Amino acid sequence: MQTVKTRNILGKAIAGLRAQGGGATIGFVPTMGALHEGHLTLVRRAREACDHVVASIFVNPAQFGPNEDLDAYPRQLAQDAQMLEAEGCALLFAPAVSEIYPPGFATSVHVSGVSVGLDGAARPGHFDGVATVVAKLFNLVRPDMAFFGEKDFQQLAVIRQMARDLDLAQPAPGQIIAVPTVREADGLAMSSRNRYLTPPERAAAAALPCAMRAAIAAVLGGAAIGESLAALETTLLEAGFASVDYAVIADSASLAELEALGDRPARLLVAARIGPTRLIDNMALE
C-alpha cells in the first residue's frame, strides 16, 4: 500500500491505479482514523465492488466545535495504515491540515434540510465541516464509488444531498454506498469514541441498543411514538446515562420528525451522553 500526504502526489497515484487494467475502478473510504472493525468493513465492501480501494485519514478540524474533542481525538496513523494494508487497501491519503485548508481558504459547503435538527442542532457548524471536507476529498480522489457507514446516518444523508445538489459525477449520487452499522457482541455500535468509556460506562452503554430495540418494538406494536421515546429516555437515564440529547423517529429520507408512522421508511435516531462521552446510534423501524 502506498501512503501519500500531498494533493499532487495523490493525483499521480490515482492516475497510476486507474491505468492498471485499462481503466480500473476506485472505491473510496474516507475516515478520521482510529480505525475499528466498522471502518474495515467499509474497506472490504469497497474491495468487493471496485478494482482498487483508496482510503483517507484526516481529522477534520472544521467539523469540531469549540468545546469538542479535536485535540483529544485519537491519532494512530502507523497502526491504521497497517490495518488498511492488511485489508488490501491500495492507497492511503493522509494529508496535513494545511494541505486541505491552505492559507487563504475561505469556502464552506452548507447543506440545508437534512442537516437541520438532531446533530445539526446539537453541534452547530458540524455538517458544514463534513460537507466541505467530503466535497474536497471527492474532487481530489474522484472515485467511482464511496462507502459510508449507516451509523452516522445524518452525515450520510447530508453527503447524498450534497452530491445530488452539486451534480457530482465522481462519485455519482447513486454510487455513495451505505454500509450497515457494525456492532459489538452486546449490540453497541462500533465507534472510535467508545475507547473513551471507562469499564463501568462501557457496560452501561449496552443499554442504548437494547432501549432502542424496545422502543421500536413498542411503536411497531401500536404504541404512541411520544410515549415510546419517553420510555427509552427513562431507561437510559436509569442505566447510568447522564443525558439524552435527542431521541427521534424520523422519515428515513428527509429526516423530518414523525409523530406517527406512515407508508414511508422510518428510522429511530438517538444521541446520549454517558460520562463525558457522547454516543449516537440509529436503527430502521422494520
N, C-alpha and C positions, 0 to 999 in steps of 0.2 A: 504494500500500500504506500502510495506517495502522499506526503503531507506538504501542503503549500500554505503560505501565510500572506501572499500579496495577490491583488486582483490580476496583475499582468501575468504572473506565473500560472494562476488559476486558469485563465483563458487558454493558454498554451496547453496545459494539461488536459483540459476538457476537449480541445481540438484533437489531441492525440488519442483520447479514448474513443471519440466519435469516428476517427479514421480506421479503427480496428474493425475489420469485417465489412468495410464499406458502408458506414452509416449506423454504427451501434447506438442503441437506445440507452438513455441515462435515467436512473431513478434517484431522486434527491431526498435526503433525510436531514432536515435542519434541526439542530439541538443546541442546548446551552451547556452540554457536557454533564458531568456527574452521572454517567450512563448506568442504566439498570436494565433488567430484562424487558421492560416496556420499550425502551429505545431499540434494543437488539431485535425485538420482534418486528419493528418497522424496517430495519435493515434486511431481515430475512424476507419480508414481504416484497421489498424492492428488488431483491435478487431474483425472486421468482418471476417478477413481471418484466424486468429490464436486463439488458446485457451487462451494464455496469452500475455500481452504486457509488454515489458521491454523498458524503456526509459533511456537515459543518458543525463546528463547535464555536459558539460565540456567546458570551454572557453579555446580553444586550442592555446597556445602562438605560436606554430610552424607555424600557418597559418597567423600570423600577421607580416607585415613588420615593419621596424624600425620607420617609420613615421605614422603608422596607430594607430587605437584607442583601443589597447588592454586594457589599464588602464581605459579608459572611457566606455568600453563595459558594458552594463547594467547587473548587477548581482542581482537576486531576488529569491534565492533558495527556501525560505519558500513559497512565493507566487506561484512559478512554481510548487512546489510539491503539493500544494492544487489543482491546476488546473489539474494536471495529475491524482491525486486520484479521482477527480470528474468525470473524463472520463473513469475510470475503469482500469487505469494502475496498474499492479500487483507489479512492482519492478522498483525502480529508482536507477541508479548508478550515484553517484555524487562524483567523485574522486578529490583529490588534484592534483596539477601539479606534485608533487614528486611521486605520485602513478603511473602516466602514463609515466613520464620521470624520472626514478630514477637516482641517481648519477652513472655516467659511461655510460649512454645511448648514443649510437653512431651510430644508424641506421636510414636511411631515405629511403622512398619508392618514386621513381621517375617514373612517367608515361609519356612517350613521346607521340607525335602525338596530341591527343585531348587536352593536356594541353598547347600546344603552341598557342600563339596569344590570342586575347580577354583579359580575366582577367589574363591569364598566362603571357602576355606581360606587362600588367599594374601593376601586383602585383608579381614580381619575387619571386619564392620560395613558393608562396601561396599553389599551388596544391601539392607540395611535403609534406607540412604540413598536408593538408587534407588527402592525400592518406596514410600517415604514421599513423595518429591517427585513421582513419577508419579501416585500417588493424588491428591495435591493438584491437580496440573495437570489431571487428568481431571475432577475436581469443578469446577474453575474454567471450563474450556473446554466441557465436556460435548459432545464431538464425536460424530458418527455413526460415524466410523472413525478409527483411529490407526495410524500407519505406523512400523515399526521395521526396521532393517537386521539381517539374519541374522549379520553379522559379530560382534555382541555376542549370541551365541546363548544363553548362560546368562541374560543380562539379559532377553532375550525370553521365556524360559521362566518366569522369576520374575514378570514382569509379567502373563503369561497366567494363571499360577496365582493371583495376587492377584485378578485380575478375576473368575475363577471363584469363588474362595472368598468374596469380598465381594459377590457377586451384582451386579456393576456393570452398569448399563444403558446408560451413555453414556461410552465405547463398551461394547457387549456383548462378552463374551469372544471370540465368533466374528468380531468386527469389528476385532480387533487384527491387523493385516496384516503378515506377514513379507515383506520385500523382499530378494532375493538380494544377496550381498556384491558390491560393485563393486571391481574390481581394476585395478591399473596394468598397463601393457603386459607387464611381466615377471612378472605374477601376484601381486605383493604386494598384500594387501588395503589399500584406502584407509583412512587413519586420520589424525586430527588430530595424533597423536603422531609420525607419520612425519617431520614437519618438524624433529623433534629430532635426526634422524640426520645424521651427517657424511657427505660423499660416499662415503668407503670403507665406512662402515657401511651406507649405503643400497644400495650394490652388493652387499654380503654378505647383506643382508636377503632378497634374492631367493631365497636357498637355502631359506627357510622353506616357501613354497608348493610348491617342487619336491620337497623332502623329504616333505612331506605327501602329495603325489600318489603318490610312490614307495611310501610305507607303505601307502596304500590299495590300490594295485595288488597289492602283496605279499599283503596279508590276503585280498583277493578271489580271489587266485590260490591260496589254500590255506595260506599261511604262518601260523605262530603269531602271535597278536597281540603277545605279550610280546617276541618276537624282532624283529618289525617295528618296534615302538616304540623298542626299544633301538637299532636301526639308524638310525632317524630322529634320535634324540638325538645319536648319534655324528656323523652328517652335519652337524648344526647346529653342534656344537662345533668340528668341523674347519673349517667355513666361517667361523668367527670369532665365533659367539655366545658370550657369557660363561657362560650357564647356561640350563637348561630347567626352568621351574617345574613344568610338567606336560605330559604327552603321553598322552592317554587316548582310548580308543574307548568310547563310551557309548551307551546307549539314547537315541534322539532325543527321546523324550517325557519320561522320568523323569530323564535324565542319570545313571542308575546305570551304573557302570563295568562293562564286559563283558570277560570272559576268552575268550569265543568268540562268533562270530556266530550269531544265531538267525533267526527269521522276521520280527522287528520291525526297522524302520529304525534304522540306527546312524549315528553321527557321530564323526569324529575332531576332537578339540579340543586345541589346543596353546597354551601361553604360554611365551615365551622372551625372554631379555634379550640385547641387543646394545649394548655400551657402557652408558650409564645408562638406555636406553630399553627398556621392556617392551612387546613386541608380542604380540597374541593373534590367533588365526585358527581357523577350523573349516571342515570340508568333510564333505559327506554321503558315505557309502560306497555308491556306485552305479556 
